[in-house]
Amino acid sequence: MLSLRRQMQYVATRKRYFYTSNMKCGYIVLVPEIGEEGLTGDITIEPGGLPDFNDITIENCLGAIGRQAGVVEKSVKQIESKILALPTNKSIDTVELFRKLDEATGPLDTTWGTAKALYLGNSTLIPTKTYMNIHDRARKARASKFCSKSIYDALQKEKKAIVGTFEERLLRKYLLEGGLNGLGLKDDTRASLKDVLLRLGRERANFKNKVNISMHSFAHLIKDYQLVRDFPSTLLEATIIDNNNTNQGPWKFTLQPQVVDGFLKHCPDRIHRWNIWQANVRKASTHMDKSLENSTHIEKIRSLRKRQANILGYPNYATMSMQTKMASSISNLKQIFSKLLQFAGPTQSVEIEQLQNFATASGFEHRLDVYDVSYWQRKYLLSKYKLDEEALRKYFPLPKTLSGLFAFSESLFGIKIVERTDAQVWQPLVKYYDVYDNDRGLKSVGGFYIDCYSKENKFGKNNGWMVSIRNRNDSAKLSPLCALIFNFTPPSGNGPCLLSMDDLRMVFKTFGSALQHILTEAPFTDLAGLSNIEWDASQVAGCVLSNFLDNPSILKTISDSQNCGSLPDDLAQKTKLFKTHLAGYNLCEELYIADLDVELHQCDNFWLDVVRKLWPVYKCMPLDKKDSHPCSFTEIFSGDWGAAQFSHLYSKVIAADIMEAFEDNNEDMNSVGERFKKTFLSLGGAVPAAEVFRRFRGRDPSVEALLKSLNIWRDTRTPHSL
């Protein structure tokens, strides 16, 4: 049986240019259905050990998932039987219940996480069809403990008896999950909920499918090199049709989000920018191919989600969503939006007028529209401050960035990161590191793989993932293990891979999430690391770490150009302009999307009417009559971020407030780092995020810090708390 590493094949794909694509005949891939016994083979890992990647095959991944999923489901049934056999006046042993479930789910989580890391690292190792088979089977099995009526009813009786412990937090998680799964409903009502969820699943799948087809059925061909002369090399490489003529073209630009963003930022011709932009905001709408319109699906999804919420006892889906959020209520959230808009709105108007004046002075003869802004912003920063993001890359070679990041984290949090060279990996360039906590003795508390050159670099933009291979699980004696996976382009020749400022923030943010996963001290897997953290606080650790890049001295420590040395002081000071220039404009965009998402899941008005109502509240430019951007909101309507899109912004607000504590000159940074480790990095989901923040900051959070970090705070106003 061939190992996964030996199964790797590098297949050259011949690229074809097209403006539209029609449905074509293809192959049907039959994936083995995973049963309880699964296939032959196993990927058993010793407690605290590492996967043996040399011996892992697709077949034994499937087999292990089948068996381990069966074990989890059998454990749930055994617990249900014991509960039913208990005398009426006898209480269940909740600690033992949680321990048994953790023991059963530990191996399943490890196999699932290993498969996920392999899939993201190189999908030729585990093809998409196979991975989705594994993913669906594992998710179904893992959800079984939250879908047990017997366990739910038994824990309901215990909710007042367990107070102030890890078990209380875990019990509340089970009750919340069970309640949202309809376990507190009568049988007929629960059946109605199941029917709604089935219909909702079909609508979400249809929505996503139409967006995907719309994205791939459009392409914009450019043959003139002068139009792409300022494009980043990564974007040109991703869009070139003939790899043998990288400087001659032609180039095919699609509606992949990363491609659209790069095109609008770098293309000097306004007509070409408009063509890409209008196709992007109209995709999957009636203004394009009517057979692919998503307007109908939006309304059906909204209606079904409201029906789901009503069945569960909530007035609307947005209110239901708040049950798993730190913000806690729609009214609190709306107050935050209002406080931020109070500063961002007026700032946006000034920023756009300033940019308009610059563009006019540069020969631009039109009023700025939304598809002009990113292009003229880049030109403005280059002209006024000599800030060229591509030119800055030479100061940030990937090896230096990583070594600087590790050294900074070691100093700030009192940890040690040590490479283990004998660890088996799925590709030769993958590395593994053990992490030691100085406060917890000589034994490693966890570890992480880092794959910088995964095979997913297809669309001209780098991405990063923190993949949980296994969570801390004291019952199963498992230590935290994760993989940091990036899709940077491998270096050519003798030079290293060079990172942009966006790349740096992405690396720091991903590593921040990894530290929260590894340094957790919560003993149960459903509380450890990022588990059970409110959605709108789940990105806080990553955002905090990325905020350190605003500090010029820290930025210099991770820079090193072979020809010019570290980043010059003047450039180190200027780089924050990438974050603060047009900060009001960008914040208004985030607020608009967040509020639109909430309103679409709170009111009954037609989606376009909601757009027309909110657009002028947050935007200083007119709404195009054919702009149908909600028709391609896959995160919101086909993903899991419905009535939760605000979580990205909320995490930034919390992270900025935390960052202010690090910047306070009255306190030593390392002591603040130790406090941050003991709260946000170690507690995980064992304590509500609002309480974790109070333990760190000594008060409730405020929006003031974010506004200050964006340079749009005005001292004449009264400080605002959340």
Helices and strands as residue ranges (DSSP letters): H 4-7, H 58-85, H 94-121, H 128-143, G 144-146, H 149-158, H 166-180, H 187-216, E 220-222, G 225-227, H 233-239, G 243-245, E 251-253, H 257-266, H 270-282, G 290-292, H 295-311, H 317-321, G 322-324, H 330-361, H 373-385, H 389-392, G 393-395, H 398-413, E 415-419, E 431-437, G 438-440, E 446-451, E 464-470, E 481-486, H 501-518, G 535-537, H 540-547, G 548-550, H 552-557, H 569-574, H 577-580, H 583-600, H 607-618, G 629-632, H 634-637, H 647-663, H 669-676, I 677-681, H 682-683, H 689-697, H 704-709
